[in-house]
Amino acid sequence: VMNLPPPGTMRWTAWQKAAVVRAVRDGLLDAGEVRRHYLLSEEELAGWQADFDRSGIAGLQQKSLRQRRRRANHR
C-alpha cells in the first residue's frame, strides 16, 4: 500500500497530493472513494490530476483550490 495521508487531511504537501493522484491512477483507490475519504470536491481532485500531468510535483506545490477561492472571496 502506498504511503497515503491520513483521512481528513486538510493541509496538503505536493508529495501527498501526488500519492493520492497515483493511487487513483493505479487503481488502488476509486476517485469517489478518495473524494469522500479526504473531503475533496470532484473539481479539486481533477485539478490535482491536471496539475500533476502538466508539471509533476512542481505543479502540485501551488495553493489549493480552496485556498485560492478563499483569497478571491475576501477581496
SVG drawing of the C-alpha trace seen along z (x, -y; Angstrom):
<svg xmlns="http://www.w3.org/2000/svg" viewBox="-18 -43 27 45">
<polyline fill="none" stroke="black" stroke-width="0.4" points="0.0,0.0 1.2,-3.5 2.1,-5.9 -1.2,-7.8 -2.1,-10.7 -4.5,-10.1 -8.2,-10.6 -9.4,-14.2 -6.0,-15.7 -6.6,-19.4 -3.0,-20.8 -1.5,-19.0 2.0,-18.7 2.8,-18.2 4.0,-14.7 0.8,-13.8 -1.3,-15.1 0.9,-13.1 0.4,-9.9 -3.4,-10.3 -3.3,-11.0 -1.1,-7.9 -3.3,-5.7 -6.3,-6.7 -4.5,-6.1 -3.0,-2.8 -6.5,-1.6 -5.7,-1.3 -8.5,-3.7 -11.6,-4.8 -11.9,-8.6 -15.2,-8.7 -13.7,-6.9 -10.8,-9.4 -13.1,-12.4 -15.2,-11.1 -12.2,-9.9 -10.3,-13.2 -13.3,-15.6 -12.3,-16.7 -14.5,-18.1 -14.5,-16.5 -13.1,-19.7 -10.3,-19.8 -9.2,-16.2 -9.4,-16.8 -7.3,-20.0 -4.6,-17.9 -4.6,-15.4 -4.3,-18.2 -1.5,-20.0 0.4,-16.7 0.1,-16.0 1.2,-19.4 4.1,-20.0 4.6,-16.9 5.3,-17.5 6.1,-21.2 2.5,-21.7 1.1,-20.4 3.0,-22.9 0.6,-25.6 -2.0,-26.8 -5.1,-24.5 -8.3,-25.4 -9.9,-26.1 -7.2,-28.5 -7.4,-30.3 -11.2,-30.6 -11.0,-31.9 -8.5,-34.5 -10.6,-35.6 -13.8,-35.8 -12.0,-38.1 -11.0,-40.7"/>
</svg>
